[in-house]
Amino acid sequence: MNKKTLFVALPALVLLLGAVYLWAPSSVPPGQQPLDTLSNANFSEFASAFDADPDVASLVLLLSPT
C-alpha cells in the first residue's frame, strides 16, 4: 500500500465504523426497559413514567449539538 491510499482509506474506515456505531440498534442490560425516542406522540407516556414513583429522584438530560 502506498501512503496516499493509506491516507484516504484509514479516515474512511474510521468514519464508517463511527457511523455503524451511532446508527446501530442500541441494547440495554437485562431487566431494563427498552430505549425509546421522545416525541410528541409518546410524551404522555414519558410524563407518567417520569412521575410514577415520587420517592425516587428523576433527572432529564437534554443535549444539543450547538
C-alpha positions in Angstrom: 0.0 0.0 0.0 1.3 3.4 -0.8 0.9 6.4 1.5 -1.9 8.1 -0.5 -4.1 5.0 -0.3 -3.5 4.7 3.4 -4.1 8.4 3.9 -7.6 8.1 2.3 -8.5 4.6 3.5 -7.8 5.0 7.2 -10.1 8.1 7.8 -12.8 6.5 5.6 -12.7 3.3 7.7 -12.8 5.4 10.9 -15.9 7.3 9.6 -17.6 4.1 8.5 -17.1 2.5 11.9 -18.3 5.6 13.7 -21.5 5.7 11.6 -22.1 2.0 12.2 -21.7 2.6 16.0 -24.0 5.6 16.1 -26.8 4.1 13.9 -26.7 0.5 15.1 -29.6 -0.5 17.3 -29.0 0.2 21.0 -29.2 -2.5 23.6 -29.9 -2.3 27.3 -28.9 -4.5 30.2 -31.3 -7.4 31.1 -34.2 -6.3 33.2 -34.2 -2.7 31.9 -36.9 -1.3 29.7 -36.0 -0.8 26.1 -34.9 2.6 24.9 -37.4 5.0 23.3 -37.1 8.2 21.3 -39.1 11.0 22.9 -41.6 12.6 20.5 -45.0 14.4 20.7 -46.7 11.1 20.2 -45.3 9.4 23.2 -44.7 12.4 25.6 -47.6 11.5 27.8 -46.2 8.0 28.4 -42.8 9.7 29.3 -44.5 12.1 31.7 -46.4 9.3 33.5 -43.3 7.1 33.7 -41.3 10.0 35.0 -43.8 10.8 37.7 -44.6 7.1 38.6 -42.6 6.9 41.8 -42.5 10.1 43.8 -39.9 8.7 46.2 -37.2 8.3 43.5 -35.2 11.2 42.2 -35.5 11.8 38.5 -33.3 13.6 36.1 -33.7 14.6 32.4 -30.6 15.5 30.5 -31.1 17.4 27.2 -28.2 17.6 24.9 -27.9 20.0 21.9 -25.3 19.8 19.2 -24.9 23.6 19.2 
